């Protein structure tokens, strides 16, 4: 039972030792402990502030990257449109040149056909004239073989020459 009953001498010495420990802690340990806690709190706050700034910078970088990507996409789209327009213009110009060249070829072919036709008509006329002369010569030989027929032909020719 003696453990459970308080002894005033023991309480006094416990109180003295406790106050001594409190005094020593207050004199030598509380300031460094509080300073360490304050430093730690400042470090934690600095780290939190740095994390916040970093997060803000990351958000800004992300925003800048999205803007750059949007600009790059717009430039790419513009380049593609320009290339398509240039290709369409080239195709249209090629079609126009081909149409003009085709028209020239058709015109050249028509001119060649006209020239060949003129040459053919000229040859045919020459042939017809030659044949006509040969036929006339044969007819005249047959008609003029007789003296009376010759005189009659000369008279007819003379009368028709005067009429014209």
C-alpha positions as CSV (number, residue, x, y, z in Angstrom):
1,X,0.0,0.0,0.0
2,X,2.9,2.3,0.4
3,X,3.1,2.7,-3.3
4,X,-0.3,4.1,-3.5
5,X,0.0,6.6,-0.7
6,X,1.6,9.9,-1.6
7,X,4.6,10.9,0.3
8,X,5.0,14.7,0.7
9,X,8.8,14.5,0.5
10,X,8.7,12.6,-2.8
11,X,6.2,15.0,-4.2
12,X,8.4,17.9,-3.2
13,X,11.5,16.4,-4.9
14,X,9.5,15.4,-8.0
15,X,8.3,19.0,-8.2
16,X,11.8,20.4,-7.8
17,X,13.2,18.1,-10.5
18,X,10.3,18.9,-12.8
19,X,10.8,22.6,-12.4
20,X,14.5,22.2,-12.9
21,X,13.9,20.2,-16.1
22,X,11.4,22.9,-17.2
23,X,13.9,25.6,-16.4
24,X,16.8,23.9,-18.3
25,X,14.5,23.1,-21.2
26,X,13.3,26.7,-21.3
27,X,16.8,28.1,-21.0
28,X,18.6,25.9,-23.4
29,X,16.2,23.7,-25.5
30,X,12.9,25.6,-26.1
31,X,14.5,28.3,-28.2
32,X,16.4,25.9,-30.5
33,X,13.3,23.6,-30.7
34,X,11.0,26.5,-31.5
35,X,13.5,27.9,-33.9
36,X,13.8,24.4,-35.6
37,X,10.0,24.2,-35.8
38,X,9.8,27.7,-37.2
39,X,12.6,26.9,-39.7
40,X,10.8,23.7,-40.6
41,X,7.5,25.5,-41.0
42,X,9.2,28.1,-43.2
43,X,10.8,25.3,-45.3
44,X,7.4,23.6,-45.7
45,X,5.8,26.9,-46.6
46,X,8.6,27.7,-49.1
47,X,8.1,24.2,-50.6
48,X,4.4,24.8,-50.8
49,X,4.9,28.2,-52.4
50,X,7.4,26.7,-54.8
51,X,5.0,23.9,-55.7
52,X,2.2,26.5,-56.3
53,X,4.5,28.6,-58.5
54,X,5.6,25.5,-60.3
55,X,2.0,24.4,-60.8
56,X,1.1,27.9,-62.1
57,X,4.2,27.9,-64.4
58,X,3.2,24.4,-65.7
59,X,-0.3,25.6,-66.3
60,X,1.1,28.6,-68.2
61,X,3.5,26.3,-70.2
62,X,0.6,24.0,-71.0
63,X,-1.5,27.0,-72.1
64,X,1.5,28.3,-74.2
65,X,2.0,24.8,-75.7
66,X,-1.7,24.5,-76.6
67,X,-1.4,27.9,-78.3
68,X,1.7,26.9,-80.2
69,X,0.0,23.6,-81.2
70,X,-3.1,25.6,-82.3
71,X,-0.9,28.0,-84.3
72,X,1.1,25.1,-85.8
73,X,-2.1,23.4,-86.8
74,X,-3.4,26.6,-88.3
75,X,-0.2,27.1,-90.3
76,X,-0.3,23.5,-91.4
77,X,-3.9,23.9,-92.5
78,X,-3.0,27.1,-94.4
79,X,0.0,25.3,-96.1
80,X,-2.2,22.4,-97.1
81,X,-4.9,24.8,-98.5
82,X,-2.2,26.7,-100.4
83,X,-0.7,23.5,-101.7
84,X,-4.2,22.3,-102.8
85,X,-4.9,25.7,-104.4
86,X,-1.5,25.5,-106.2
87,X,-2.2,22.0,-107.3
88,X,-5.7,23.0,-108.6
89,X,-4.2,25.9,-110.4
90,X,-1.5,23.7,-112.0
91,X,-4.2,21.2,-113.0
92,X,-6.4,24.0,-114.5
93,X,-3.4,25.5,-116.3
94,X,-2.4,22.1,-117.6
95,X,-6.0,21.5,-118.8
96,X,-6.0,24.9,-120.5
97,X,-2.7,24.3,-122.1
98,X,-3.8,20.8,-123.2
99,X,-7.0,22.2,-124.6
100,X,-5.1,25.0,-126.5
101,X,-2.6,22.4,-127.7
102,X,-5.4,20.1,-128.8
103,X,-7.2,23.0,-130.5
104,X,-3.9,23.8,-132.3
105,X,-3.5,20.2,-133.3
106,X,-7.1,20.0,-134.6
107,X,-6.6,23.3,-136.5
108,X,-3.3,22.0,-137.9
109,X,-5.0,18.7,-138.9
110,X,-7.9,20.7,-140.6
111,X,-5.4,22.8,-142.4
112,X,-3.5,19.7,-143.6
113,X,-6.8,18.2,-144.7
114,X,-7.8,21.4,-146.6
115,X,-4.4,21.4,-148.3
116,X,-4.6,17.8,-149.2
117,X,-8.1,18.3,-150.3
118,X,-7.0,21.2,-152.5
119,X,-4.2,19.2,-153.9
120,X,-6.6,16.3,-154.6
121,X,-9.2,18.6,-156.2
122,X,-6.4,20.1,-158.3
123,X,-5.2,16.7,-159.4
124,X,-8.8,15.7,-160.1
125,X,-9.4,18.8,-162.2
126,X,-6.2,18.2,-164.0
127,X,-7.2,14.6,-164.7
128,X,-10.7,15.7,-165.7
129,X,-9.2,18.3,-168.0
130,X,-6.8,15.8,-169.5
131,X,-9.6,13.2,-169.9
132,X,-11.9,15.9,-171.4
133,X,-9.2,16.8,-173.9
134,X,-8.5,13.2,-174.8
135,X,-12.3,12.6,-175.2
136,X,-12.6,15.8,-177.2
137,X,-9.7,14.8,-179.4
138,X,-11.2,11.3,-180.0
139,X,-14.6,12.8,-180.7
140,X,-13.1,15.4,-183.1
141,X,-11.1,12.7,-184.8
142,X,-14.2,10.7,-185.4
143,X,-16.3,13.7,-186.3
144,X,-13.7,15.3,-188.5
145,X,-12.9,12.3,-190.4
146,X,-15.5,13.3,-192.9
147,X,-15.1,16.6,-194.9
148,X,-18.8,17.6,-194.6
149,X,-18.7,17.2,-190.8
150,X,-15.6,19.4,-190.6
151,X,-17.3,22.2,-192.5
152,X,-20.4,21.9,-190.4
153,X,-18.4,22.0,-187.1
154,X,-16.5,25.1,-188.3
155,X,-19.7,26.9,-189.2
156,X,-21.3,26.1,-185.8
157,X,-18.2,27.2,-183.9
158,X,-18.1,30.4,-185.9
159,X,-21.7,31.2,-185.3
160,X,-21.4,30.5,-181.6
161,X,-18.3,32.7,-181.4
162,X,-20.1,35.6,-182.8
163,X,-22.9,35.2,-180.4
164,X,-20.8,35.3,-177.4
